[in-house]
Amino acid sequence: FQVFKIEVLMNGRKHFVEKRYSEFHALHKKLKKFIRTPEIPSKHVRNWVPKVLEQRRQGLELYLQAVILENEELPKIFLDFLNVRHVPTLPKAESCGSFDETESEESSKLSHQPVLLFLRDPYVLPKAN
């Protein structure tokens, strides 16, 4: 089975969370009840070739980033999924990180560039009320 290794960077601290696709899918079903969610990659993958698996990995990465970008406040179930205890207040120029995919503990990893995600434009000041 596939395990996706998620790199979470918050307040300069990095940690990793490993999740299977089924856990992403369960999270998506719960999130839909509370927030508008982006599309999640298809549950059914016809073949397990590296190119298809990399597309799924990229899709899940974009999914996580979109949830963060589109929501001022993140639901507790989302934070629990990423094993995040508390969210810092402004400025939110932090990275969601990137994630590798491994087929099992000792199998080869797919290589990719790290992804840096700014939750707000770092060059724009927050609006005054």
C-alpha positions in Angstrom: 0.0 0.0 0.0 1.0 3.6 -0.6 2.0 5.9 2.2 2.3 9.6 1.6 4.8 11.4 3.8 3.7 14.9 4.5 6.2 17.6 5.6 4.6 20.2 7.8 6.5 23.4 8.5 5.1 25.7 11.1 6.9 28.5 13.1 10.2 27.2 11.7 9.6 23.8 13.1 9.3 20.8 10.8 7.6 17.5 11.4 6.4 14.6 9.2 3.0 12.8 9.1 2.5 9.6 7.2 -1.0 9.1 5.7 -2.6 6.6 3.4 -4.9 7.7 0.6 -7.9 6.3 2.5 -7.1 8.7 5.3 -7.1 11.7 2.9 -10.4 10.5 1.6 -11.9 10.2 5.1 -10.6 13.7 5.9 -12.2 15.0 2.7 -15.6 13.5 3.6 -15.5 15.1 7.1 -14.2 18.5 5.8 -17.1 18.8 3.2 -19.5 19.1 6.2 -17.8 22.2 7.5 -16.0 24.0 4.6 -16.0 24.3 0.9 -13.4 21.8 -0.2 -11.3 21.6 -3.4 -11.4 18.5 -5.6 -9.6 15.5 -4.3 -7.7 13.2 -6.7 -9.7 10.2 -7.8 -10.0 7.2 -5.4 -9.5 4.8 -8.2 -6.1 4.5 -9.9 -6.0 2.1 -12.8 -2.3 1.2 -12.6 0.5 1.8 -10.1 3.1 3.1 -12.5 5.3 5.9 -11.0 3.9 8.6 -13.3 0.3 8.0 -12.1 1.4 7.8 -8.5 3.3 11.0 -8.9 0.2 12.7 -10.3 -1.8 11.5 -7.3 0.9 12.8 -4.9 0.9 16.2 -6.6 -2.9 16.2 -6.5 -3.0 15.5 -2.8 -0.3 18.2 -2.2 -2.4 20.8 -4.1 -5.5 19.6 -2.2 -3.9 20.4 1.2 -2.6 23.7 0.0 -6.0 24.7 -1.4 -7.7 23.9 1.9 -5.2 26.2 3.8 -5.4 29.0 1.2 -9.2 29.1 1.1 -9.9 29.1 4.8 -9.1 31.8 7.3 -9.7 29.4 10.1 -8.8 25.7 9.6 -11.1 23.1 11.1 -9.7 21.1 14.1 -10.0 17.9 12.1 -7.7 19.3 9.5 -5.1 20.4 12.1 -5.4 17.0 13.8 -4.8 15.3 10.4 -1.5 17.2 10.1 -0.7 16.7 13.8 -0.7 20.5 14.4 -1.6 21.5 18.0 -2.1 25.2 17.6 -2.1 27.7 14.7 -0.1 30.9 15.0 -1.8 34.2 14.4 -0.7 36.6 11.6 1.5 36.8 9.7 0.7 33.5 8.1 3.6 33.3 5.7 4.4 29.7 6.5 5.0 26.7 4.3 2.6 23.8 4.0 5.6 21.8 3.0 5.7 19.1 0.4 5.4 15.4 0.6 7.2 12.4 -0.7 5.5 9.1 -1.5 6.9 5.8 -0.4 5.5 2.4 -1.2 6.7 1.0 2.1 9.2 1.8 4.8 12.3 0.8 2.8 11.2 1.3 -0.9 12.6 4.0 -3.2 11.3 7.5 -2.8 10.1 9.7 -5.6 12.2 12.9 -5.8 10.6 16.3 -6.2 11.3 19.9 -5.5 10.1 21.2 -2.1 7.1 23.4 -2.3 6.9 26.7 -0.4 3.5 28.0 0.3 2.7 31.6 1.5 -0.7 31.7 3.1 -0.9 35.4 2.5 1.0 37.7 0.1 4.2 38.6 2.2 4.4 42.0 0.4 0.9 43.1 1.1 0.0 44.6 4.5 -3.2 43.3 6.2 -6.2 45.6 5.6 -7.0 48.1 8.4 -10.5 47.7 9.7 
